[in-house]
Amino acid sequence: MSVKKKYRVLLAVLAAAVLLCGGGVVYYHGEWWFPALYAMRRLEAPDLNELTLDGARLWTLEELVAQENVTLSNNLLLVNASHPLPEGYTPELIEYNGAKMHPLMRDPYVAMRDDIQARTGVRIYVASDYRTPEEQQEILNSSEEGIAAPLGCSEHEAGLALDVYAPYHAGINVLRSRAGRLLPRVCADYGYIIRYPFGKEEITGISYEPWHVRYVGVPHAEIMTDAGLTMEEYVEALTPGTWYQSGKYQIARLSADALRLPVDFTHCDISPDNTGYYIVTVEL
């Protein structure tokens, strides 16, 4: 082999090695590319088809809550700087592996965690769960301005959010893990959303947090995720008094004195939205 040919082969090998190593470095740093790539995914129109409710009756909240197939939850409670937690709010909590969360969150979280581990070989863990007002104040005192939610405006205080991490990868670096990159693609299947998505900072008032998941329940998580809606946008999209069909679910945002629901249903979840209405989710 001539010297020139050996030189060209050596250059080709070096170039391939540089490209391979460079590609590996970029792939490892998922925080560099994943947010923009995920934000560019194909979005769908919100799965909300207006419907006329036949055979409805007017209920009082007390009558509904007394039904065995009705759940009163806070799944769709909007919590942000403009909508702080209601005065006297007391979260309903259970403890799982040391983490405190709303009872309806536990089983979906466990199923989501196990699914992610089965598909990636990596397990996610809870880094932060429910916070008392005192704990939230401590975080505020130790954080830069605009990083932490104001007192009374954190979903952690509501007991409805979890910060998760993968081994050796916490915070934004969770995107360096296959588990962290799979999380936003599957969490909606289990009723969770990435509460503070990339590119929506002006709406949520919070920087992108791919590690912060919020439980809103099915089908709301799927509708929001598929349509790329924040919780603020989703609540606003539900016109008060209008009923919508989404698969086997019927959804409405109703005032307390106008809880007109179907007479028969399999299950109904009622959640205040913290804007003066209740979001009613009827499973047919």
C-alpha positions as CSV (number, residue, x, y, z in Angstrom):
1,M,0.0,0.0,0.0
2,S,1.4,3.4,-1.0
3,V,2.1,6.1,1.6
4,K,-0.6,8.3,0.2
5,K,-3.2,5.5,0.4
6,K,-2.2,4.7,4.0
7,Y,-2.5,8.3,4.8
8,R,-6.0,8.5,3.3
9,V,-7.1,5.4,5.2
10,L,-5.7,6.8,8.5
11,L,-7.6,10.0,7.9
12,A,-10.8,8.1,7.2
13,V,-10.4,6.1,10.4
14,L,-9.7,9.2,12.5
15,A,-12.7,11.0,10.9
16,A,-15.0,8.0,11.7
17,A,-13.7,7.9,15.3
18,V,-14.3,11.6,15.8
19,L,-17.8,11.3,14.3
20,L,-18.5,8.2,16.5
21,C,-17.2,9.8,19.6
22,G,-18.9,13.1,18.9
23,G,-22.2,11.4,18.2
24,G,-21.9,9.5,21.4
25,V,-21.2,12.7,23.4
26,V,-24.2,14.5,21.8
27,Y,-26.5,11.5,22.4
28,Y,-25.4,11.3,26.0
29,H,-26.2,14.9,26.5
30,G,-29.9,14.5,26.0
31,E,-30.5,17.9,27.6
32,W,-28.9,19.5,24.5
33,W,-31.2,18.0,21.9
34,F,-34.2,16.2,23.4
35,P,-36.3,19.2,24.5
36,A,-36.3,20.8,21.0
37,L,-36.8,17.4,19.3
38,Y,-39.7,16.5,21.5
39,A,-41.3,19.9,21.1
40,M,-41.2,19.4,17.3
41,R,-43.3,16.2,17.4
42,R,-46.6,16.1,15.5
43,L,-49.4,17.5,17.6
44,E,-53.1,16.7,17.4
45,A,-56.2,18.8,17.8
46,P,-57.6,18.4,21.4
47,D,-59.7,15.3,21.6
48,L,-62.8,17.3,22.7
49,N,-65.9,17.0,20.6
50,E,-68.9,19.1,21.8
51,L,-72.0,17.2,22.5
52,T,-75.6,17.6,23.6
53,L,-76.3,15.9,26.9
54,D,-79.5,13.9,26.7
55,G,-81.3,12.6,29.8
56,A,-79.4,14.8,32.2
57,R,-80.5,15.9,35.7
58,L,-79.4,18.6,38.0
59,W,-77.4,17.4,41.0
60,T,-76.1,19.2,44.1
61,L,-72.5,18.6,45.0
62,E,-73.6,16.9,48.2
63,E,-75.9,14.5,46.2
64,L,-73.1,13.6,43.9
65,V,-70.5,13.0,46.5
66,A,-72.9,10.7,48.3
67,Q,-72.9,8.4,45.3
68,E,-70.6,5.3,45.5
69,N,-69.4,5.7,41.9
70,V,-68.4,9.4,42.4
71,T,-64.9,10.6,43.3
72,L,-64.3,14.1,44.6
73,S,-60.6,14.8,43.9
74,N,-58.2,17.7,43.3
75,N,-56.7,16.1,40.2
76,L,-57.5,19.2,38.0
77,L,-56.8,21.9,40.5
78,L,-54.9,24.6,38.7
79,V,-52.0,25.8,40.9
80,N,-49.7,28.6,39.8
81,A,-48.8,32.2,40.7
82,S,-52.2,33.5,39.6
83,H,-54.1,30.7,41.2
84,P,-52.6,29.9,44.7
85,L,-54.0,27.1,46.7
86,P,-57.4,27.8,48.3
87,E,-57.2,29.2,51.8
88,G,-57.3,26.3,54.3
89,Y,-56.4,23.7,51.7
90,T,-55.4,20.4,53.2
91,P,-54.1,17.8,50.9
92,E,-55.2,14.2,51.0
93,L,-52.0,12.1,51.3
94,I,-50.7,8.6,51.5
95,E,-47.1,7.4,51.8
96,Y,-45.4,5.1,49.4
97,N,-41.7,4.2,49.8
98,G,-41.3,7.3,51.9
99,A,-42.9,9.6,49.3
100,K,-46.2,11.4,50.2
101,M,-48.7,11.8,47.4
102,H,-52.4,11.9,46.7
103,P,-53.9,8.4,47.0
104,L,-55.1,8.4,43.3
105,M,-51.4,9.0,42.2
106,R,-49.8,5.9,43.7
107,D,-50.9,3.0,41.5
108,P,-50.5,4.9,38.2
109,Y,-47.0,6.1,39.4
110,V,-46.0,2.5,40.2
111,A,-47.3,1.3,36.9
112,M,-45.5,4.1,35.0
113,R,-42.2,3.5,36.8
114,D,-42.3,-0.3,36.1
115,D,-43.2,0.3,32.5
116,I,-40.2,2.6,32.0
117,Q,-37.9,0.2,33.8
118,A,-39.1,-2.7,31.6
119,R,-38.5,-0.7,28.4
120,T,-35.2,0.9,29.3
121,G,-33.7,-1.2,32.1
122,V,-33.5,2.0,34.2
123,R,-35.6,2.7,37.2
124,I,-36.9,6.1,38.1
125,Y,-37.2,7.3,41.7
126,V,-38.9,10.1,43.6
127,A,-36.6,13.0,44.5
128,S,-39.3,15.4,45.8
129,D,-43.0,14.8,46.7
130,Y,-45.4,16.7,49.0
131,R,-43.9,19.8,50.7
132,T,-45.2,21.6,53.7
133,P,-45.5,25.4,53.5
134,E,-42.4,25.6,55.7
135,E,-40.4,23.3,53.4
136,Q,-41.5,25.4,50.4
137,Q,-40.4,28.6,52.1
138,E,-37.0,27.0,52.8
139,I,-36.6,26.3,49.1
140,L,-37.6,29.8,48.2
141,N,-35.1,31.2,50.6
142,S,-32.3,29.1,49.1
143,S,-33.2,29.5,45.4
144,E,-32.6,32.2,42.9
145,E,-35.6,34.5,42.1
146,G,-38.0,32.9,39.7
147,I,-36.7,29.3,40.2
148,A,-39.1,28.1,42.8
149,A,-42.9,28.8,43.0
150,P,-44.1,31.4,45.5
151,L,-45.5,30.1,48.8
152,G,-48.9,28.6,48.3
153,C,-48.4,28.4,44.5
154,S,-46.4,25.1,44.3
155,E,-48.0,21.9,43.2
156,H,-45.8,20.1,45.7
157,E,-47.8,21.9,48.4
158,A,-50.9,20.5,46.8
159,G,-49.6,16.9,47.0
160,L,-50.2,16.4,43.3
161,A,-46.7,16.5,41.9
162,L,-43.5,14.5,42.0
163,D,-39.9,15.3,41.0
164,V,-38.3,12.2,39.6
165,Y,-34.8,11.2,38.8
166,A,-32.8,8.3,37.3
167,P,-29.7,6.9,39.0
168,Y,-26.8,9.5,38.7
169,H,-29.1,11.7,36.6
170,A,-31.2,14.3,38.4
171,G,-32.7,17.7,37.4
172,I,-32.2,18.6,33.8
173,N,-29.6,15.8,33.5
174,V,-32.5,13.3,33.8
175,L,-32.6,13.7,30.0
176,R,-29.2,12.0,29.8
177,S,-31.0,8.8,30.8
178,R,-33.1,6.7,28.5
179,A,-35.7,6.5,31.3
180,G,-35.8,10.3,31.5
181,R,-36.3,10.7,27.8
182,L,-39.0,8.0,27.8
183,L,-40.9,9.7,30.7
184,P,-42.7,12.4,28.6
185,R,-43.6,9.9,26.0
186,V,-45.4,7.5,28.3
187,C,-46.5,9.5,31.4
188,A,-49.8,10.5,29.8
189,D,-50.8,6.8,29.6
190,Y,-50.8,6.8,33.4
191,G,-52.6,10.1,34.0
192,Y,-49.4,12.3,34.4
193,I,-48.2,15.3,32.4
194,I,-44.9,17.1,32.2
195,R,-46.3,20.1,34.0
196,Y,-43.7,22.7,32.8
197,P,-42.9,21.8,29.2
198,F,-40.2,23.2,26.9
199,G,-41.3,26.4,25.1
200,K,-44.2,27.2,27.4
201,E,-42.4,29.2,30.0
202,E,-44.4,32.3,29.4
203,I,-47.6,30.5,30.0
204,T,-46.6,28.4,33.0
205,G,-44.3,31.0,34.6
206,I,-41.8,28.2,35.3
207,S,-38.7,27.1,33.4
208,Y,-38.7,23.8,31.6
209,E,-38.7,21.0,34.1
210,P,-38.7,17.5,32.5
211,W,-38.4,15.9,35.9
212,H,-41.6,17.4,37.3
213,V,-44.7,15.3,36.7
214,R,-48.2,16.3,37.7
215,Y,-51.1,13.9,38.1
216,V,-54.3,15.0,36.3
217,G,-55.8,11.6,35.5
218,V,-57.0,10.0,32.3
219,P,-58.2,11.1,29.8
220,H,-57.0,14.7,30.6
221,A,-53.3,13.8,30.5
222,E,-53.6,12.2,27.1
223,I,-55.6,15.2,25.7
224,M,-53.1,17.7,27.0
225,T,-50.0,15.8,25.9
226,D,-51.3,14.9,22.4
227,A,-52.3,18.5,21.8
228,G,-49.2,20.1,23.4
229,L,-51.4,22.0,25.9
230,T,-50.3,23.2,29.3
231,M,-52.7,22.9,32.2
232,E,-53.4,26.6,31.9
233,E,-54.3,26.2,28.2
234,Y,-56.4,23.1,28.8
235,V,-58.6,24.6,31.6
236,E,-59.1,27.6,29.4
237,A,-60.1,25.4,26.4
238,L,-63.0,24.0,28.4
239,T,-65.9,26.4,27.9
240,P,-68.0,26.6,31.1
241,G,-71.3,24.8,30.7
242,T,-70.3,22.9,27.6
243,W,-70.0,19.1,27.5
244,Y,-67.4,17.3,25.5
245,Q,-66.9,13.7,24.4
246,S,-63.4,12.2,24.5
247,G,-63.5,8.4,23.8
248,K,-65.5,6.8,26.5
249,Y,-65.4,9.9,28.6
250,Q,-67.7,12.9,28.8
251,I,-66.1,16.1,30.2
252,A,-67.6,19.4,31.4
253,R,-66.5,22.5,33.4
254,L,-69.5,23.4,35.5
255,S,-70.3,25.9,38.2
256,A,-71.4,24.5,41.6
257,D,-75.0,25.6,41.0
258,A,-75.3,24.0,37.6
259,L,-74.0,20.4,38.0
260,R,-76.2,18.9,35.3
261,L,-74.9,15.4,34.7
262,P,-76.2,12.2,33.0
263,V,-78.5,10.1,35.2
264,D,-76.6,6.9,34.6
265,F,-72.8,6.6,34.5
266,T,-70.1,4.0,35.4
267,H,-68.0,6.5,37.3
268,C,-67.7,10.2,37.8
269,D,-64.7,12.3,39.0
270,I,-65.3,15.8,40.2
271,S,-62.4,18.2,40.7
272,P,-62.4,21.9,41.4
273,D,-60.2,23.7,38.9
274,N,-59.3,26.6,41.2
275,T,-60.9,29.2,38.9
276,G,-64.4,28.9,40.4
277,Y,-65.6,25.9,38.5
278,Y,-65.6,22.1,38.8
279,I,-64.3,19.8,36.0
280,V,-66.5,16.8,35.8
281,T,-65.3,13.6,34.1
282,V,-67.9,11.0,33.4
283,E,-66.9,7.5,32.4
284,L,-69.7,5.9,30.4
